[in-house]
Amino acid sequence: MPRSPLPPLALLTTVLVAACGASSGPSGSSASPGEASYATDGTLTIAFNYAPGSWDPYPATGAGITALNYLIYDSLVNQRSNGEFVTGLAEQWSVDPSSATFTLRDDVTCSDGSPLTASQVADAIAYVSDPANQSAMYGFHTPTVPVTATGDDAAGTVEVTTEEPYGFLLETIGRLPIVCANGMRDRELLTAGSDGTGPFVLTEVVPGQSATFTRRDDYAWGPEGATTAEPGVPKTVVVRFIESATTTANLLLAGELNLAQITGPDVDRLDAAPLERVDWETSGSWLSFNHSAERILADRRVREALVSAVDLAEVIKVSTGGHGSASTGLLPFDFSVCAADTADGLLPEHDVAAAEALLDEAGWVRGADGTRAKDGRPLAIDLVYFTVTSEYQRPTAEYLAQQWEAIGVQVELPGYSSTAATEVLYQTSNWDVYLSGWEFILPSQMVPYLSGPVPPDGLNIMHLDNPEYERLAAEAITMTPPEACASWNEAERAVIGELDLVPVSNASEPWFLRGAEAEIQYRGPVATSLRVLEQ
């Protein structure tokens, strides 16, 4: 999630935070590096609320692993909080809408000690850029148009060209985590191991419980030449997978964790403790509808009825614990290069009578038991939610089900773990409404999810066919912002206006630190910023 010859966009908003067990600043404040004493060869322990099924960064779909990728893998360029691009694996680069050239540093090695070559980088780019490989990073860290990547090992350069103009080359290719040759040849190595150039190596995995990363003492090619020789860089990073926010909060307060993201009622007691806090705004609850021809919600009238039947202000309150705000589009303002309120005026008002009338018009007739049916088929839907992303997911699902049942809809509430949800969304497509929000950073990243091949062959999980969106997105991608923004914003409106996807709430996700220092960047810590403080 990155950028370039355009005005710097802070896709990866970062905040430097530090916390000692004995002191803290006000919420969201930052301590300057060097104010505290750093530990030597310390251990830093992080909590995440679910475990990835694999540590291969390319096919993985879980946000948890995405946040940890940069512990073990580097990208060609890095980005600061002000949107500025700085060095990574590449020391120089040039970009235009149809091509990018990266000149690699000559001192980078993979975790097995072998030199990183330009051809290895090109192979990684080519793999993720091929939609046949179904990488979840396709469209996020690659263009959505055909790409050719060529490595010149003698010159140390990687050239990327596109068959069609694509306005976000540096923002995508430049930030792709690069897997080295052994991992590309044998992907099984990456299931519980790593093969990258990052500052840490994955050295142990206890399935479902923890992962351990060990520092590379020779690492010297981080952002602007950051190294692991700097004071306080941990010798070991332990990631513990803990579903319960209350358990995580207890461990933070007991000093058994250094860094964790917490939401829900536990936030209040953490705020009262000597911890540092920084808030990251992300999507809360959205309504994604399955438009597959055989599904009930392929009918726009039914989608509109479901949206009209609920008080969206109440959904915002329930889905964020009263600490969120209304979504204004498919990209939170902090992320968006083309910030605009693309949802303005497009969502129906709360009107139960109108919802009932729409279902009547669509042929769904109430029976004696109050449930609607059409041609012998009950109006029954599955509302899918994640069990581990937020403790507000279940109550939000229950609130929606209550409102929809009142207008004659049967609602089942299957809650899924990350792994199970991946199968339902990306393989079987056996769902009707998906509750969790999406986390796009660039408008181009939406394209394979809002158009194109459907599961199991593609990422278009809602089975959308919106010609106006496709036309506007195709027009926008040939330009760079700000020229492209009008088309990108109209493309969003084309989706929201059809109620293909309804963004409802944005949520605040606080991170808390104890005895540690870190930068928080897009749902996770910046690897080279991690520091352990003396206790």
C-alpha positions in Angstrom: 0.0 0.0 0.0 2.4 2.8 -1.4 2.9 5.7 -4.0 5.2 8.2 -6.0 5.4 10.7 -8.9 2.2 12.0 -7.5 1.8 14.1 -4.4 2.9 12.1 -1.4 -0.1 10.2 0.0 0.0 9.0 3.5 -1.4 5.5 2.8 0.7 4.2 5.6 0.1 6.7 8.3 2.6 6.1 11.0 2.9 7.2 14.6 5.9 6.8 16.7 5.0 5.7 20.2 7.0 4.7 23.3 5.9 3.5 26.7 7.6 2.7 29.9 6.0 0.7 32.7 6.4 3.7 35.1 5.2 6.6 32.9 3.0 7.6 30.1 1.9 10.6 28.1 -1.6 11.6 27.2 -3.6 9.5 24.8 -1.9 9.5 21.4 1.2 11.3 22.5 4.7 10.2 21.5 7.9 10.0 23.3 11.0 10.9 21.4 13.6 8.2 20.6 16.5 8.3 23.0 14.6 9.6 26.0 14.5 6.2 27.6 17.3 3.6 28.3 17.3 0.8 25.9 17.7 -2.9 26.7 20.5 -5.0 25.1 19.4 -8.1 23.3 15.9 -7.9 24.8 12.7 -9.8 23.9 9.7 -7.9 22.7 6.3 -9.6 22.9 3.4 -8.7 20.7 -0.2 -10.0 20.8 -2.4 -10.6 17.7 -5.9 -11.8 18.0 -5.7 -14.7 15.5 -3.0 -16.9 14.0 -2.3 -17.1 10.3 -2.7 -20.6 8.7 0.6 -20.0 6.8 3.5 -17.6 6.9 3.8 -17.4 3.1 3.1 -13.7 2.4 1.7 -14.2 -1.1 -1.4 -16.4 -0.8 -2.2 -15.4 2.7 -5.5 -13.4 3.2 -5.4 -12.6 6.9 -4.6 -9.1 8.1 -2.7 -10.5 11.0 0.0 -11.9 8.8 0.0 -8.8 6.6 0.9 -6.7 9.6 3.8 -9.1 10.4 5.2 -9.5 6.9 7.7 -6.7 7.2 9.4 -8.3 10.2 10.8 -10.9 7.8 10.5 -9.4 4.3 11.6 -6.1 2.8 10.2 -4.0 0.0 11.9 -2.1 -2.7 11.0 1.2 -1.1 9.6 2.4 2.2 7.3 5.2 3.1 7.4 7.7 5.9 4.4 9.1 7.7 4.4 12.2 5.6 4.0 10.1 2.4 7.7 10.5 1.4 9.3 7.4 -0.2 12.7 6.4 1.1 15.2 3.7 0.3 14.6 0.0 1.0 16.0 -2.8 -1.1 16.3 -0.2 -3.9 18.6 2.8 -3.5 17.3 4.6 -6.6 14.1 4.4 -8.6 12.2 6.1 -11.4 8.5 5.7 -12.2 5.9 6.8 -14.7 2.4 5.4 -15.3 3.7 2.7 -17.7 7.1 1.6 -16.2 9.3 1.6 -13.1 13.0 1.0 -12.7 14.6 0.1 -9.4 18.4 0.0 -8.7 19.1 -2.4 -5.9 21.6 -1.9 -3.1 24.6 -4.1 -3.5 24.8 -5.3 0.1 21.5 -7.0 0.6 21.4 -10.7 1.6 18.7 -13.2 2.1 18.2 -14.9 5.5 20.4 -17.9 4.3 23.3 -15.5 3.6 23.0 -15.6 -0.2 23.0 -12.2 -2.1 19.6 -10.8 -3.2 19.7 -10.5 -7.0 17.6 -8.4 -9.4 16.3 -11.6 -11.0 15.0 -12.9 -7.7 13.1 -9.6 -7.2 11.7 -9.8 -10.7 10.5 -13.4 -10.1 8.7 -12.4 -6.9 7.0 -9.5 -8.7 6.0 -11.7 -11.7 4.5 -14.3 -9.4 2.3 -12.0 -7.5 1.4 -10.0 -10.6 0.0 -13.1 -12.3 -3.7 -13.4 -11.4 -3.5 -17.1 -12.1 -1.6 -17.5 -8.8 -4.5 -16.0 -6.9 -2.3 -14.1 -4.5 -4.3 -11.9 -2.1 -1.6 -9.3 -2.8 -2.7 -9.0 -6.4 -4.1 -5.6 -6.8 -2.8 -4.5 -3.4 0.9 -4.8 -4.1 0.7 -5.2 -7.9 -1.1 -3.4 -10.7 -4.4 -4.9 -12.0 -3.1 -4.8 -15.5 -0.6 -7.2 -17.1 2.9 -6.7 -15.9 6.4 -7.7 -17.1 9.2 -7.7 -14.6 12.8 -8.1 -15.7 15.9 -8.4 -13.6 19.4 -7.4 -14.8 21.8 -9.1 -12.2 24.9 -7.5 -13.7 23.4 -4.0 -13.4 21.5 -4.7 -10.3 18.3 -3.2 -11.8 14.7 -4.4 -11.9 12.5 -3.0 -14.7 8.7 -3.3 -14.5 6.5 -2.4 -17.5 2.8 -2.6 -17.9 0.7 -3.3 -21.0 -1.6 -0.4 -20.1 -1.0 2.7 -18.1 -1.3 2.3 -14.3 -1.1 5.3 -12.0 0.0 3.6 -8.8 3.2 1.6 -9.8 5.4 2.7 -6.9 2.5 2.5 -4.5 2.0 -1.2 -5.3 5.1 -2.9 -6.7 7.4 -0.7 -4.6 5.9 -1.9 -1.4 5.6 -5.7 -2.2 7.4 -7.8 0.4 10.1 -9.7 -1.6 10.5 -13.5 -1.1 14.0 -14.8 -1.9 14.8 -17.6 -4.3 14.5 -20.7 -2.0 11.1 -19.6 -0.8 9.9 -19.0 -4.4 11.1 -22.4 -5.5 9.6 -24.3 -2.5 6.6 -22.5 -1.0 6.3 -25.2 1.7 9.4 -23.6 3.3 7.2 -20.6 4.0 4.4 -22.4 5.8 6.2 -22.2 9.1 9.4 -20.5 8.1 10.7 -17.5 6.1 13.1 -16.7 3.3 13.4 -13.0 3.1 15.8 -10.0 3.6 14.0 -8.5 6.6 15.5 -7.6 10.0 14.2 -10.8 11.6 13.9 -14.5 10.7 10.9 -16.7 11.6 12.6 -19.4 13.8 9.7 -21.1 15.6 6.0 -21.6 15.2 3.7 -23.2 17.7 0.5 -23.5 15.7 -2.3 -21.4 17.1 -0.2 -20.2 20.0 2.9 -18.2 19.1 5.6 -17.4 16.6 9.2 -16.4 17.4 11.4 -14.2 15.2 15.2 -13.8 15.7 17.1 -10.7 14.8 19.6 -10.6 11.9 22.7 -9.0 13.2 24.0 -8.2 9.7 20.9 -6.3 8.7 21.8 -2.8 7.4 19.4 -1.9 4.6 16.2 -0.8 6.3 14.5 2.5 5.6 17.2 5.1 4.8 19.8 2.6 5.9 18.3 1.6 9.2 20.2 -1.3 10.9 19.6 -3.8 13.7 22.8 -2.6 15.4 20.9 0.4 16.8 20.3 0.5 20.6 17.3 -1.4 21.9 16.5 -3.5 18.8 15.2 -6.7 20.2 17.1 -9.9 19.8 13.9 -11.8 19.8 10.3 -10.9 18.9 7.6 -13.2 20.2 4.1 -13.0 18.7 1.4 -14.5 20.8 -2.0 -15.3 19.3 -4.7 -14.5 21.9 -8.4 -14.2 20.8 -9.7 -12.7 24.0 -9.2 -8.9 24.3 -9.6 -9.2 28.1 -6.9 -11.7 28.3 -4.6 -9.5 26.2 -5.4 -6.5 28.4 -4.6 -8.5 31.5 -1.2 -9.6 30.1 -0.4 -6.0 29.2 -1.1 -4.8 32.7 0.9 -7.7 34.1 3.9 -6.7 32.0 3.8 -9.9 30.0 3.2 -8.1 26.7 4.9 -5.1 25.2 2.5 -4.3 22.3 -1.1 -5.1 21.5 -4.1 -3.7 19.7 -7.2 -3.7 21.9 -10.8 -2.6 21.3 -13.9 -2.9 23.5 -14.5 -2.2 27.1 -11.0 -3.2 28.1 -9.7 0.1 26.6 -11.0 2.1 29.5 -8.9 0.3 32.1 -5.8 0.4 29.9 -6.2 4.1 29.5 -6.0 4.4 33.2 -2.8 2.4 33.4 0.8 3.7 32.7 0.7 2.7 29.0 1.1 4.6 25.8 -1.7 4.6 23.4 -2.1 5.5 19.7 -5.3 5.2 17.7 -5.5 3.8 14.2 -8.8 4.5 12.2 -10.0 1.6 10.2 -13.2 0.3 8.7 -15.8 -1.0 11.2 -18.9 -2.8 10.0 -19.9 -2.7 6.3 -22.6 -4.6 4.5 -21.2 -6.6 1.6 -23.8 -8.5 -0.5 -23.4 -11.6 -2.5 -24.8 -10.9 -6.0 -24.4 -14.4 -7.4 -27.4 -15.0 -9.6 -28.8 -17.8 -7.4 -28.6 -15.7 -4.2 -31.5 -13.6 -2.9 -29.5 -10.4 -2.8 -28.8 -10.3 -6.5 -32.1 -8.3 -6.5 -31.4 -4.6 -5.7 -34.8 -4.2 -4.2 -34.0 -6.7 -1.5 -30.6 -5.0 -0.8 -32.4 -1.7 -0.5 -35.0 -3.2 1.8 -32.3 -4.5 4.2 -30.5 -1.2 4.3 -33.8 0.8 4.8 -34.9 -1.5 7.6 -32.0 -0.6 9.9 -31.0 2.6 11.7 -27.5 3.0 10.4 -26.7 5.4 13.3 -27.4 2.6 15.7 -25.3 0.2 13.7 -22.4 2.7 13.9 -22.9 2.9 17.7 -23.1 -0.9 18.2 -20.3 -1.8 15.8 -17.8 0.5 17.3 -18.8 0.5 21.0 -19.9 4.1 20.7 -16.4 5.2 19.6 -16.7 5.2 15.8 -18.0 7.4 13.0 -20.0 7.1 9.8 -18.0 5.8 6.8 -17.8 8.3 4.1 -16.7 5.9 1.3 -14.6 2.9 0.6 -11.4 4.5 1.7 -11.0 6.0 5.2 -9.8 9.6 4.7 -6.5 8.9 6.4 -5.7 6.3 3.8 -7.1 7.9 0.7 -5.2 9.7 -2.0 -8.5 10.9 -3.4 -10.3 11.9 -0.2 -14.0 12.6 -0.7 -17.3 11.8 0.8 -18.3 9.3 -1.9 -21.3 8.0 0.1 -23.0 11.4 0.5 -26.7 11.2 -0.4 -26.6 7.6 -1.7 -27.8 5.5 1.2 -31.6 5.2 1.9 -33.1 6.7 5.0 -34.3 4.5 7.8 -37.8 3.6 6.8 -39.3 0.3 7.8 -42.5 0.8 5.8 -40.4 1.5 2.6 -38.5 -1.7 3.3 -41.7 -3.7 3.6 -43.0 -2.2 0.4 -39.8 -3.1 -1.5 -40.0 -6.7 -0.4 -43.7 -6.8 -1.5 -42.7 -5.4 -4.8 -40.0 -8.0 -5.3 -42.6 -10.7 -4.7 -41.6 -11.8 -1.2 -45.0 -12.4 0.6 -45.4 -12.7 4.4 -46.7 -16.1 5.5 -48.8 -16.9 8.6 -45.6 -17.2 10.7 -44.5 -13.7 9.6 -41.7 -15.0 7.4 -41.7 -14.0 3.8 -41.4 -16.4 0.9 -41.5 -16.4 -2.9 -42.5 -19.3 -5.1 -42.1 -21.6 -2.1 -38.6 -20.3 -1.2 -38.3 -18.6 2.2 -36.6 -15.3 2.4 -33.6 -16.7 4.3 -30.1 -15.3 4.4 -26.8 -16.0 6.1 -25.2 -13.0 7.8 -21.5 -13.9 8.1 -19.1 -12.3 10.6 -15.6 -12.8 12.0 -15.4 -14.2 15.5 -12.0 -12.7 16.2 -11.7 -9.3 14.6 -13.8 -7.4 17.1 -16.0 -8.3 20.1 -18.6 -5.9 18.5 -19.1 -8.1 15.5 -21.6 -10.5 17.2 -23.8 -7.9 18.8 -23.9 -5.9 15.5 -24.9 -9.1 13.7 -27.6 -9.7 16.3 -28.9 -6.1 16.0 -29.1 -6.4 12.2 -30.8 -9.8 12.4 -33.4 -8.4 14.8 -34.3 -5.6 12.4 -34.4 -7.8 9.4 -36.5 -10.5 11.1 -39.0 -7.7 11.9 -39.7 -7.3 8.2 -40.0 -11.0 7.5 -36.5 -12.2 6.8 -35.0 -15.4 8.3 -31.4 -14.7 9.4 -28.7 -17.1 10.3 -25.6 -15.8 12.0 -22.6 -18.0 11.2 -19.5 -16.7 12.9 -16.2 -17.8 11.4 -12.6 -17.8 12.3 -10.2 -16.3 9.8 -9.4 -19.6 8.2 -13.0 -20.7 7.9 -14.1 -17.3 6.6 -11.5 -17.4 3.9 -12.9 -20.7 2.7 -16.5 -19.3 2.7 -15.6 -16.0 1.0 -12.9 -17.1 -1.4 -13.9 -20.7 -2.2 -17.5 -21.8 -1.7 -19.2 -18.3 -1.9 -21.9 -19.8 0.5 -23.0 -16.6 2.2 -25.4 -13.7 1.6 -24.2 -10.7 3.7 -20.7 -10.2 5.0 -20.4 -7.8 8.0 -16.7 -6.9 8.4 -15.3 -3.8 6.8 -12.7 -3.8 4.0 -9.3 -2.1 4.3 -8.4 -0.7 0.9 -5.6 1.9 0.9 -5.6 2.7 -2.8 -8.7 2.9 -5.0 -6.9 0.6 -7.5 -6.8 -2.1 -4.8 -10.6 -2.4 -4.9 -10.7 -3.4 -8.6 -10.2 -7.2 -8.4 -12.6 -7.3 -5.4 -15.3 -5.3 -7.2 -15.0 -6.7 -10.7 -13.5 -9.6 -12.7 -13.3 -13.3 -11.9 -15.3 -14.7 -9.0 -14.2 -17.3 -6.4 -12.6 -19.8 -6.6 -10.9 -18.4 -9.7 -10.7 -14.8 -8.6 -11.2 -12.3 -5.8 -14.6 -10.8 -6.8 -16.2 -12.3 -3.7 -19.5 -10.4 -4.1 -19.8 -11.6 -7.7 -20.3 -8.0 -8.8 -21.0 -7.0 -12.4 -21.2 -3.2 -12.4 -20.3 -1.9 -15.8 -20.3 1.8 -14.7 -17.8 1.0 -12.0 -15.6 -0.9 -14.4 -15.7 1.9 -17.0 -14.7 4.6 -14.5 -12.0 2.5 -12.8 -10.5 1.7 -16.2 -10.5 5.4 -17.0 -9.0 6.4 -13.7 -6.1 3.9 -13.6 -4.5 5.5 -16.7 -4.0 8.8 -14.8 -2.2 9.8 -11.7 -3.8 11.9 -8.9 -5.1 14.5 -8.6 -6.3 14.2 -12.3 -7.5 10.6 -11.6 -9.5 11.4 -8.5 -12.7 12.5 -10.1 -13.0 9.2 -11.9 -12.0 7.1 -8.9 -14.5 8.9 -6.7 -17.3 8.5 -9.3 -16.4 4.8 -9.5 -16.9 4.4 -5.8 -20.3 6.2 -6.1 -21.3 3.7 -8.8 -20.8 0.9 -6.4 -22.4 2.5 -3.3 -25.3 3.9 -5.3 -26.3 0.5 -6.5 -26.0 -0.7 -2.9 -23.5 -3.3 -4.1 -21.5 -2.6 -1.0 -22.6 -0.3 1.9 -19.8 1.3 4.1 -21.4 1.9 7.5 -18.9 2.6 10.2 -15.3 3.5 10.8 -13.8 2.3 14.0 -10.9 3.4 16.2 -8.4 0.7 17.0 -6.1 1.7 19.8 -2.6 0.2 20.2 -1.0 0.0 23.7 2.7 -0.2 24.5 4.5 -1.1 27.7 8.3 -1.2 28.0 8.7 -0.7 24.3 9.0 1.7 21.5 7.5 1.3 18.0 6.1 3.0 15.0 2.6 1.8 14.1 1.9 1.6 10.4 -1.1 0.1 8.8 -2.3 -2.3 11.5 1.1 -3.3 12.7 4.5 -2.3 13.9 7.3 -1.1 11.6 10.0 -3.8 12.0 13.0 -1.4 12.2 11.3 0.8 14.8 11.0 -1.9 17.4 12.9 -1.1 20.6 12.9 -2.8 24.1 13.3 -0.4 27.0 15.1 -1.1 30.2 12.7 -1.9 33.1 
